Amino acid sequence: MLDSVEKLFGTRDPYEVFKINSKDASDPKKLRSSYLRAALVYHPDKTSPKDKETSTQKFQVLTKIYEVLKDDDNRKAYNETGAATTPSFMDITFILLKKAYLVD
């Protein structure tokens, strides 16, 4: 994901894309506000037709960044390792099943 961030935004720092520091990103309201501000700038419906493809890619990457940073565990892992990952469908399915059946 960070390769896409660098390719589209010219930085590997997701915080820089949202114009927020890591401390403020731990505040859900500040993070969401920064995400929404960036999303408005890059939303495909808000750009010219010739820029629609690039805007779509940027918007999709913004959403992935937000998914990583809004989760405390994922944000902590990113801050410690520099790796940004979002849970896969299988991870989410396992988590939901575990909660449903209280399996440890």
Order of alpha helices (4+ residues) and beta strands (2+ residues): alpha-alpha-alpha-alpha-alpha-alpha-alpha
